[in-house]
Amino acid sequence: MATDDLVILVHGTFAGDKNGSDEGHRWWQRGSATWTWLRAHLPDGVSLPEGDVRLFHWSGTNSQVGRLKASTRLLALMMSLERQGRGYHLVGHSHGGSIIWEALISSAISMDDRSVSLELQWELRKLGFRRRRRSGSKSYHRSFDWWCAVGGAFPLRRLKSWTTVGTPFLHYLPRTGMLTDGWPSPTLSLSKRKEAGFPLFSVLYLLRFVSFIAAFITVLGILYLVPSAVLLGDHLVYRTAGTLTALIVYFSVGRFNAQWSLRSALLSRQYGARLAIERFGGRWLGLWAPTDEAITGLRCLAEPAVHDYTWLSAPRHLRGTPRAATAGGVSGLSALHVPLRIGLPVSAVHLIPEASAFSPQRILTPGYLMFNRWIAPRVSAAVSRLLIRSAQGCDIPGTVLAYASAWPLPLDGLPPGLPEKTAQRLEERSALYAGAIGPVLRHALARTALDGRGVYNAAKTGVDGIEGKPLVHTSYFDDLDVLRLILLHIDRSREHRSPVRDDVLDAWLDATSASVAHRIDAFLTEVTHGQAPPLPRSRVPSASEHERREAHGA
């Protein structure tokens, strides 16, 4: 068992275990129905973590910061398996797939930069890694020392396959700010790893350093003149003004530096996504239903897609005319505002019969009206943005959720994420559950109105007796075809395949893999040379073709 390839399961948002237990009923835990089925059907030479091996845990919060942190831990775990020489497969559901993708992006960026981030160094230390100290190396050589020690693991050569199930891939871009272009400016470019603005960045750092020194010197001058402030009041005023000016320059430049640094990091990760899809896209299988609630919901919550992602990723001299986006966010919930109004004083409310009792607040009625007309809409917009960003999980300041897609890259012309019959079956099961839960809720409301019982307890008693799940997003692992597709993808990545096969699902995987490979090649060619290759002849079989193949096989 020690030499078996390892299957690492990564759960999604709100699916973690509060107690950090490896045992439980969730799909990724030992003892669950999914775990039991996978353990019984995985091919020889592939196994789930057994014994004292801890499963992969993360907080499960709806937070991009939390997902990035979890991706660093996952990358450290993958590098540990690389050091052991052990193959592995990754399976992620929902934002668990996002964590896998972010880990692959971090690997591609680290390999391109030949450096190891401080957070990754800390996670590697926990797993027993140590940096390779060179003779005469200084503290500022620490990152390169780590690269010398672990750089060989970044290509992730022992990653055999990675599968995402119902994963909404989110792309955060910098928002347009002072002296910086960002979303949705058409001058924004995702085509370069490093930008030509670094000389300006260096000048601003120098200006910030000089302003700090100036503030420090003037503060010392003020302290020296305080005892004689009465005699030298003018000098004290001048030096105080100089100190305040220097401090304002210092903090203003510092804020701009922070915005520029964040912008550069976000654009670097977008370029890293291109590197990651080029290096690891051939080992990927994405499974999703067209009606997946998480994917469609986040597309509605994202900013309306203004520019085509491929167009933004191409160099400016190859772009041509701007292209409107056909994938990514759609105009929907992101434009909603929470209504906010302040009620008028009771003496200003017109009733029949009149309630015109004098109230001191009546003289403030014009203020109420002005607030509701001019201030309330702005407060409402701010509250709405906060709620939408919370639903997006967007907790990185100065960023905007520009694209949400079922693919790692928000491209158009994507092949279907599941066989047609499988997607229909998932939708029918969820619809059947939703149809069964309606009468239960009506009955619970009626019981509450008649005898005063709690509606929650009455509804829970009825809902617990219904089999199934109300959402397509949470019911993937209840379908055997989805589990078989994961199993076949793992098996196809091995040198020696097992004799157990499924001709229909194998044919769908063949067609889908060819379509995915061509779409990735078309994207890389277009962003590099400005034109895409012709469409392939191969396509995904339809439901009728599946039925004919099944009949022919019978």
C-alpha positions as CSV (number, residue, x, y, z in Angstrom):
1,M,0.0,0.0,0.0
2,A,2.9,2.4,0.6
3,T,3.7,2.5,-3.1
4,D,0.1,2.9,-4.3
5,D,-0.9,6.1,-6.0
6,L,-2.8,8.2,-3.5
7,V,-6.3,9.8,-4.2
8,I,-6.7,13.1,-2.3
9,L,-10.2,14.4,-1.8
10,V,-10.8,18.1,-1.4
11,H,-14.2,19.3,-0.1
12,G,-15.9,22.6,-1.0
13,T,-17.3,25.5,0.9
14,F,-19.4,24.8,4.0
15,A,-18.5,21.1,3.7
16,G,-15.8,20.9,6.3
17,D,-16.0,19.1,9.6
18,K,-16.0,21.5,12.6
19,N,-14.2,19.0,14.7
20,G,-11.6,18.2,12.1
21,S,-12.6,14.5,12.1
22,D,-11.7,12.1,9.3
23,E,-14.7,9.9,10.0
24,G,-18.2,11.0,9.0
25,H,-21.0,11.0,6.5
26,R,-19.6,13.7,4.2
27,W,-18.6,12.5,0.8
28,W,-14.8,13.0,1.4
29,Q,-14.7,11.4,4.9
30,R,-14.0,7.8,5.8
31,G,-17.1,5.8,6.2
32,S,-19.2,7.8,3.8
33,A,-21.1,6.2,0.9
34,T,-18.8,7.8,-1.7
35,W,-15.6,6.8,0.2
36,T,-16.8,3.2,0.5
37,W,-17.7,3.0,-3.2
38,L,-14.4,4.5,-4.3
39,R,-12.4,2.2,-2.0
40,A,-14.2,-0.8,-3.4
41,H,-13.8,0.1,-7.1
42,L,-10.4,1.9,-7.4
43,P,-8.0,0.0,-9.7
44,D,-5.1,-1.9,-8.3
45,G,-2.2,0.4,-7.4
46,V,-4.5,3.3,-6.4
47,S,-5.8,3.8,-2.9
48,L,-7.4,6.3,-0.6
49,P,-5.5,7.5,2.5
50,E,-5.8,4.8,5.1
51,G,-4.6,4.1,8.6
52,D,-3.1,7.1,10.4
53,V,-2.8,9.3,7.3
54,R,-4.7,12.5,7.8
55,L,-7.2,13.6,5.2
56,F,-6.9,17.1,3.7
57,H,-8.9,19.6,5.8
58,W,-9.5,23.3,5.3
59,S,-11.9,25.8,6.9
60,G,-14.6,25.6,4.2
61,T,-15.4,29.3,4.6
62,N,-16.7,31.3,1.6
63,S,-13.5,33.4,1.4
64,Q,-11.0,33.8,-1.4
65,V,-8.3,34.4,1.2
66,G,-9.2,31.2,2.9
67,R,-9.1,29.3,-0.4
68,L,-5.7,30.7,-1.2
69,K,-4.4,29.7,2.2
70,A,-5.7,26.2,1.7
71,S,-4.2,26.0,-1.8
72,T,-0.8,26.7,-0.3
73,R,-1.2,23.9,2.2
74,L,-2.3,21.6,-0.6
75,L,0.7,22.5,-2.7
76,A,3.0,21.7,0.2
77,L,1.3,18.3,0.5
78,M,1.8,17.7,-3.2
79,M,5.5,18.6,-3.0
80,S,5.8,16.2,0.0
81,L,4.4,13.4,-2.2
82,E,6.8,14.4,-5.0
83,R,9.7,14.1,-2.6
84,Q,8.5,10.6,-1.6
85,G,8.3,9.6,-5.2
86,R,4.6,8.7,-4.8
87,G,2.0,9.3,-7.5
88,Y,-1.3,11.0,-6.6
89,H,-4.7,12.1,-8.0
90,L,-6.7,15.0,-6.9
91,V,-10.5,15.1,-6.8
92,G,-12.2,18.4,-5.7
93,H,-15.9,19.3,-5.4
94,S,-17.2,22.9,-5.6
95,H,-14.5,25.3,-4.3
96,G,-12.4,22.3,-3.5
97,G,-11.7,22.3,-7.2
98,S,-10.8,26.0,-7.0
99,I,-8.3,25.2,-4.3
100,I,-6.7,22.6,-6.6
101,W,-6.5,25.1,-9.4
102,E,-5.0,27.8,-7.2
103,A,-2.4,25.4,-6.0
104,L,-1.4,24.6,-9.6
105,I,-1.2,28.3,-10.4
106,S,1.1,28.9,-7.4
107,S,3.2,26.0,-8.6
108,A,3.5,27.5,-12.2
109,I,4.4,30.9,-10.8
110,S,7.0,29.6,-8.4
111,M,8.6,27.6,-11.2
112,D,8.6,30.6,-13.5
113,D,10.0,32.9,-10.8
114,R,12.4,30.3,-9.3
115,S,11.3,31.4,-5.8
116,V,9.4,30.1,-2.8
117,S,6.9,32.3,-1.0
118,L,7.2,32.8,2.8
119,E,3.8,31.2,3.4
120,L,4.8,28.1,1.4
121,Q,8.1,28.0,3.2
122,W,6.2,27.8,6.5
123,E,3.9,25.0,5.3
124,L,6.9,23.1,3.9
125,R,8.6,23.4,7.3
126,K,5.6,21.7,9.0
127,L,6.1,18.7,6.6
128,G,9.8,18.4,7.5
129,F,11.4,20.3,4.6
130,R,14.4,22.4,5.3
131,R,16.1,25.0,3.1
132,R,19.5,24.2,1.7
133,R,22.0,26.6,3.2
134,R,24.8,27.7,1.0
135,S,28.1,28.9,2.3
136,G,28.1,32.7,2.7
137,S,24.3,33.0,2.0
138,K,22.6,36.0,3.5
139,S,19.1,36.4,4.9
140,Y,17.9,37.9,1.6
141,H,19.0,34.7,-0.1
142,R,16.5,32.6,1.9
143,S,14.0,32.3,-1.0
144,F,16.7,31.1,-3.4
145,D,18.0,28.7,-0.8
146,W,14.5,27.2,-0.5
147,W,14.4,27.0,-4.3
148,C,17.6,25.0,-4.3
149,A,16.1,22.6,-1.8
150,V,12.6,22.1,-3.2
151,G,12.6,23.6,-6.7
152,G,12.7,20.2,-8.3
153,A,9.2,19.4,-6.9
154,F,7.4,22.3,-8.5
155,P,6.8,20.7,-11.9
156,L,4.5,18.2,-10.1
157,R,5.5,15.3,-12.4
158,R,3.8,12.7,-10.2
159,L,0.4,14.4,-10.4
160,K,-1.4,11.8,-12.5
161,S,-4.8,13.4,-12.8
162,W,-7.0,16.1,-11.3
163,T,-10.8,16.2,-11.4
164,T,-13.1,19.0,-10.5
165,V,-16.8,18.4,-9.8
166,G,-19.3,21.3,-10.0
167,T,-16.5,23.8,-9.5
168,P,-17.1,27.5,-10.1
169,F,-13.7,28.9,-11.2
170,L,-13.4,32.6,-10.1
171,H,-11.1,35.2,-11.6
172,Y,-10.4,38.3,-9.5
173,L,-8.9,41.3,-11.3
174,P,-7.7,44.6,-9.9
175,R,-10.2,47.5,-9.9
176,T,-9.2,50.7,-11.7
177,G,-7.6,53.0,-9.3
178,M,-5.5,56.2,-9.0
179,L,-2.9,56.1,-11.8
180,T,-3.5,52.3,-12.3
181,D,-5.6,50.7,-15.0
182,G,-7.8,47.8,-14.0
183,W,-11.2,46.2,-14.6
184,P,-13.1,47.2,-16.7
185,S,-10.6,49.4,-18.6
186,P,-9.8,48.1,-22.1
187,T,-6.1,49.0,-21.6
188,L,-5.8,46.3,-19.0
189,S,-3.6,43.5,-20.2
190,L,-3.2,39.9,-18.9
191,S,-0.5,39.0,-21.5
192,K,2.7,39.7,-19.4
193,R,4.2,38.2,-16.4
194,K,5.9,41.5,-15.3
195,E,5.0,44.9,-16.4
196,A,7.0,47.9,-17.6
197,G,5.9,50.0,-14.7
198,F,8.6,48.9,-12.2
199,P,10.9,51.9,-12.8
200,L,8.0,54.1,-11.6
201,F,7.5,51.7,-8.7
202,S,11.2,52.2,-7.7
203,V,10.9,55.9,-7.9
204,L,7.8,55.9,-5.6
205,Y,9.6,53.7,-3.1
206,L,12.5,56.2,-3.1
207,L,10.0,59.1,-2.7
208,R,8.4,57.3,0.3
209,F,11.8,56.7,1.9
210,V,12.8,60.4,1.5
211,S,9.5,61.6,2.9
212,F,9.9,59.3,5.9
213,I,13.4,60.7,6.5
214,A,12.1,64.3,6.2
215,A,9.3,63.6,8.6
216,F,11.7,62.0,11.1
217,I,14.1,65.0,10.9
218,T,11.4,67.6,11.3
219,V,9.9,65.7,14.3
220,L,13.3,65.7,16.0
221,G,13.5,69.5,15.2
222,I,10.1,70.0,16.9
223,L,11.1,68.1,20.0
224,Y,14.3,70.2,20.2
225,L,12.4,73.5,19.9
226,V,9.5,72.6,22.3
227,P,11.2,74.2,25.3
228,S,11.6,77.4,23.4
229,A,8.3,77.3,21.6
230,V,7.2,80.7,23.0
231,L,10.3,82.4,21.6
232,L,10.4,80.5,18.3
233,G,6.7,80.0,17.6
234,D,7.0,80.7,13.9
235,H,9.7,78.1,13.5
236,L,7.5,75.5,15.4
237,V,4.6,76.2,13.0
238,Y,6.7,75.8,9.9
239,R,8.3,72.6,11.1
240,T,4.9,71.2,12.2
241,A,3.5,71.9,8.7
242,G,6.6,70.3,7.1
243,T,6.2,67.2,9.3
244,L,2.5,66.9,8.4
245,T,3.2,67.3,4.7
246,A,6.0,64.7,4.8
247,L,3.7,62.2,6.6
248,I,0.9,62.8,4.1
249,V,3.3,62.1,1.2
250,Y,4.6,59.1,3.0
251,F,1.2,57.4,3.6
252,S,-0.2,58.4,0.2
253,V,2.8,57.0,-1.6
254,G,2.6,53.9,0.6
255,R,-1.0,53.3,-0.3
256,F,-0.3,53.7,-4.0
257,N,2.6,51.2,-3.6
258,A,0.2,48.7,-1.9
259,Q,-2.3,49.1,-4.8
260,W,0.4,48.6,-7.4
261,S,1.8,45.6,-5.6
262,L,-1.6,44.0,-5.3
263,R,-2.3,44.7,-9.0
264,S,0.9,43.1,-10.0
265,A,0.2,40.0,-7.9
266,L,-3.3,39.6,-9.3
267,L,-2.1,40.0,-12.9
268,S,0.8,37.6,-12.2
269,R,-1.7,35.0,-11.1
270,Q,-3.7,35.5,-14.3
271,Y,-0.5,34.9,-16.3
272,G,0.2,31.9,-14.0
273,A,-3.3,30.5,-14.9
274,R,-2.1,30.4,-18.6
275,L,1.0,28.6,-17.6
276,A,-0.9,26.2,-15.4
277,I,-3.5,25.3,-18.1
278,E,-0.6,24.7,-20.5
279,R,1.3,22.4,-18.1
280,F,-1.5,20.6,-16.3
281,G,-4.6,21.0,-18.6
282,G,-4.0,17.6,-20.2
283,R,-4.5,15.9,-16.9
284,W,-7.8,17.6,-16.0
285,L,-11.3,16.4,-16.1
286,G,-14.1,18.8,-15.4
287,L,-17.6,17.5,-14.5
288,W,-20.5,19.9,-14.1
289,A,-24.2,20.1,-15.0
290,P,-25.6,23.0,-17.0
291,T,-28.0,23.8,-14.1
292,D,-25.4,23.6,-11.3
293,E,-26.7,26.2,-8.8
294,A,-23.3,27.3,-7.6
295,I,-21.8,27.9,-11.0
296,T,-24.9,29.7,-12.4
297,G,-25.4,31.7,-9.2
298,L,-21.8,33.0,-9.1
299,R,-22.0,33.9,-12.8
300,C,-25.0,36.1,-11.8
301,L,-23.1,37.6,-8.9
302,A,-20.0,38.4,-10.9
303,E,-19.6,41.7,-12.6
304,P,-21.2,41.8,-16.1
305,A,-18.4,40.5,-18.5
306,V,-17.4,43.4,-20.6
307,H,-14.3,42.2,-22.4
308,D,-13.6,38.7,-23.8
309,Y,-11.0,36.9,-21.6
310,T,-9.0,35.7,-24.6
311,W,-8.9,39.2,-26.0
312,L,-7.6,40.6,-22.7
313,S,-5.0,37.8,-22.5
314,A,-3.5,38.6,-26.0
315,P,-0.8,41.2,-26.4
316,R,-2.1,44.7,-27.3
317,H,-0.6,44.7,-30.8
318,L,-2.5,41.4,-31.6
319,R,-5.8,42.3,-30.1
320,G,-7.6,44.1,-32.9
321,T,-11.0,45.5,-32.2
322,P,-12.4,44.9,-28.7
323,R,-14.5,41.7,-28.4
324,A,-17.5,41.5,-26.1
325,A,-17.4,38.6,-23.6
326,T,-19.6,35.5,-24.2
327,A,-18.4,33.7,-21.1
328,G,-17.9,34.8,-17.5
329,G,-20.3,37.0,-15.6
330,V,-23.8,37.9,-16.7
331,S,-25.9,40.9,-15.9
332,G,-27.9,39.7,-12.9
333,L,-27.8,39.9,-9.1
334,S,-24.7,42.1,-9.1
335,A,-26.9,45.0,-10.1
336,L,-29.4,44.6,-7.3
337,H,-29.6,47.1,-4.5
338,V,-30.9,46.7,-1.0
339,P,-33.7,49.3,-0.5
340,L,-33.0,51.6,2.5
341,R,-35.4,54.3,3.8
342,I,-36.0,56.1,7.1
343,G,-39.6,56.3,8.2
344,L,-41.2,59.7,8.7
345,P,-42.2,61.0,12.2
346,V,-45.7,59.9,13.2
347,S,-46.9,63.5,13.1
348,A,-46.1,63.7,9.4
349,V,-47.9,60.5,8.4
350,H,-51.3,61.2,6.7
351,L,-54.0,59.0,8.1
352,I,-57.8,59.0,8.1
353,P,-58.7,59.9,10.8
354,E,-55.8,62.3,11.2
355,A,-53.0,61.6,13.7
356,S,-51.6,65.1,13.8
357,A,-50.4,65.3,17.4
358,F,-47.6,67.7,17.6
359,S,-44.1,66.2,17.8
360,P,-40.7,68.0,18.0
361,Q,-39.5,65.6,15.3
362,R,-41.9,67.1,12.8
363,I,-39.6,70.0,12.1
364,L,-37.0,67.4,11.0
365,T,-39.3,66.1,8.2
366,P,-37.3,67.9,5.4
367,G,-34.2,66.2,6.7
368,Y,-35.9,62.8,6.5
369,L,-36.9,63.5,3.0
370,M,-33.5,64.7,2.0
371,F,-31.8,61.6,3.5
372,N,-34.2,59.2,1.7
373,R,-33.6,61.0,-1.6
374,W,-29.9,61.7,-1.7
375,I,-28.1,59.8,1.1
376,A,-30.1,56.5,1.3
377,P,-29.4,55.4,-2.3
378,R,-25.6,55.8,-1.7
379,V,-25.8,53.9,1.6
380,S,-27.9,51.3,-0.1
381,A,-25.4,50.8,-2.9
382,A,-22.5,50.5,-0.4
383,V,-24.5,47.9,1.7
384,S,-25.4,46.0,-1.5
385,R,-21.8,45.9,-2.7
386,L,-20.8,44.5,0.7
387,L,-23.4,41.8,0.6
388,I,-22.6,40.8,-3.0
389,R,-18.9,40.7,-2.2
390,S,-19.6,38.5,0.8
391,A,-21.7,36.1,-1.4
392,Q,-18.9,36.1,-3.9
393,G,-16.3,35.3,-1.2
394,C,-14.4,38.3,-2.5
395,D,-12.5,39.5,0.6
396,I,-9.3,40.8,-1.2
397,P,-9.4,44.6,-1.1
398,G,-9.3,46.5,-4.4
399,T,-10.5,43.5,-6.5
400,V,-13.5,42.6,-8.5
401,L,-14.9,39.2,-9.5
402,A,-14.7,39.7,-13.2
403,Y,-15.3,36.2,-14.5
404,A,-17.0,33.0,-13.1
405,S,-16.9,29.9,-15.3
406,A,-17.2,26.1,-15.2
407,W,-13.7,26.0,-16.8
408,P,-10.4,27.0,-15.2
409,L,-10.3,29.7,-17.9
410,P,-13.5,31.6,-18.8
411,L,-13.5,30.6,-22.5
412,D,-16.4,30.2,-24.9
413,G,-17.3,27.2,-26.9
414,L,-16.9,24.7,-24.1
415,P,-17.9,21.0,-24.4
416,P,-20.6,19.7,-22.1
417,G,-19.5,18.9,-18.5
418,L,-21.5,15.6,-18.3
419,P,-23.1,13.1,-20.7
420,E,-26.5,14.4,-21.6
421,K,-28.4,11.6,-19.9
422,T,-26.4,12.0,-16.7
423,A,-27.1,15.7,-16.5
424,Q,-30.8,15.1,-17.2
425,R,-31.0,12.5,-14.5
426,L,-29.4,14.8,-11.9
427,E,-31.8,17.6,-12.8
428,E,-34.8,15.2,-12.6
429,R,-33.8,13.9,-9.2
430,S,-33.4,17.5,-7.8
431,A,-36.8,18.5,-9.3
432,L,-38.4,15.4,-7.8
433,Y,-37.0,16.3,-4.4
434,A,-38.2,19.9,-4.8
435,G,-41.6,18.7,-5.8
436,A,-41.8,16.5,-2.7
437,I,-40.7,19.2,-0.3
438,G,-43.4,21.7,-1.3
439,P,-46.3,19.9,0.3
440,V,-44.2,19.2,3.4
441,L,-43.5,22.9,3.9
442,R,-47.2,23.8,3.3
443,H,-48.3,21.2,5.8
444,A,-45.7,22.6,8.3
445,L,-47.0,26.1,7.9
446,A,-50.6,25.0,8.4
447,R,-49.7,23.1,11.6
448,T,-47.9,26.1,12.9
449,A,-51.0,28.3,12.2
450,L,-53.4,25.9,13.8
451,D,-51.7,24.7,16.9
452,G,-48.7,27.1,17.3
453,R,-46.0,24.5,16.9
454,G,-42.6,25.7,15.7
455,V,-42.4,25.7,11.9
456,Y,-38.8,24.6,11.9
457,N,-39.4,21.4,13.9
458,A,-42.5,20.6,11.9
459,A,-40.7,21.1,8.5
460,K,-37.6,19.2,9.6
461,T,-39.6,16.2,10.6
462,G,-41.2,16.0,7.2
463,V,-38.1,16.8,5.2
464,D,-35.9,14.2,6.9
465,G,-38.2,11.5,5.5
466,I,-37.6,12.5,1.8
467,E,-34.9,10.8,0.0
468,G,-32.5,12.8,-2.3
469,K,-31.0,16.3,-2.3
470,P,-32.6,19.5,-3.3
471,L,-29.7,20.8,-5.4
472,V,-27.8,19.5,-8.4
473,H,-24.7,21.0,-6.9
474,T,-24.8,18.6,-3.9
475,S,-26.0,15.5,-5.6
476,Y,-23.1,14.6,-8.0
477,F,-21.7,11.9,-5.8
478,D,-25.1,10.2,-5.5
479,D,-24.9,9.3,-9.3
480,L,-23.0,6.2,-10.3
481,D,-22.1,7.7,-13.7
482,V,-20.3,10.6,-12.1
483,L,-18.3,8.2,-9.8
484,R,-17.5,6.0,-12.8
485,L,-16.2,9.0,-14.8
486,I,-13.9,9.9,-11.9
487,L,-12.7,6.3,-11.7
488,L,-12.2,6.1,-15.5
489,H,-10.2,9.3,-15.6
490,I,-7.9,8.0,-12.8
491,D,-7.5,4.7,-14.6
492,R,-6.8,6.3,-18.0
493,S,-3.9,8.3,-16.4
494,R,-2.0,5.1,-15.5
495,E,0.4,3.2,-17.7
496,H,-1.5,-0.1,-17.3
497,R,-5.2,0.2,-17.4
498,S,-7.5,-2.1,-15.5
499,P,-9.6,-4.5,-17.7
500,V,-12.9,-3.1,-16.3
501,R,-14.2,-0.5,-18.7
502,D,-17.4,1.3,-19.8
503,D,-17.6,1.8,-23.6
504,V,-20.2,4.5,-23.5
505,L,-18.4,6.6,-20.8
506,D,-15.0,5.9,-22.4
507,A,-16.3,7.2,-25.7
508,W,-17.6,10.4,-24.0
509,L,-14.3,10.9,-22.2
510,D,-12.4,10.4,-25.5
511,A,-14.5,13.1,-27.2
512,T,-14.4,15.4,-24.3
513,S,-10.6,15.1,-23.8
514,A,-10.1,15.9,-27.5
515,S,-12.4,18.9,-27.3
516,V,-10.7,20.2,-24.2
517,A,-7.2,19.8,-25.6
518,H,-8.1,21.6,-28.8
519,R,-9.8,24.5,-27.0
520,I,-6.7,24.9,-24.8
521,D,-4.5,24.8,-27.9
522,A,-6.7,27.4,-29.6
523,F,-6.5,29.7,-26.6
524,L,-2.8,29.5,-26.3
525,T,-2.3,30.0,-30.1
526,E,-4.6,33.0,-30.2
527,V,-3.0,34.8,-27.2
528,T,0.5,34.1,-28.6
529,H,0.0,34.6,-32.4
530,G,-3.3,36.4,-32.7
531,Q,-5.2,33.6,-34.5
532,A,-6.9,30.4,-33.5
533,P,-6.7,27.0,-35.3
534,P,-9.8,25.6,-37.1
535,L,-12.3,23.8,-35.1
536,P,-11.8,20.0,-34.7
537,R,-14.0,17.5,-36.4
538,S,-14.4,15.4,-33.3
539,R,-17.3,16.2,-31.0
540,V,-19.0,14.9,-27.9
541,P,-21.6,12.2,-28.7
542,S,-25.2,13.1,-28.3
543,A,-27.8,11.1,-26.3
544,S,-29.1,9.3,-29.4
545,E,-25.6,8.2,-30.3
546,H,-25.1,6.9,-26.8
547,E,-28.4,4.9,-27.2
548,R,-27.3,3.5,-30.6
549,R,-23.9,2.5,-29.1
550,E,-25.6,0.8,-26.2
551,A,-28.0,-1.1,-28.5
552,H,-25.1,-2.1,-30.7
553,G,-23.1,-3.3,-27.7
554,A,-26.0,-5.3,-26.5
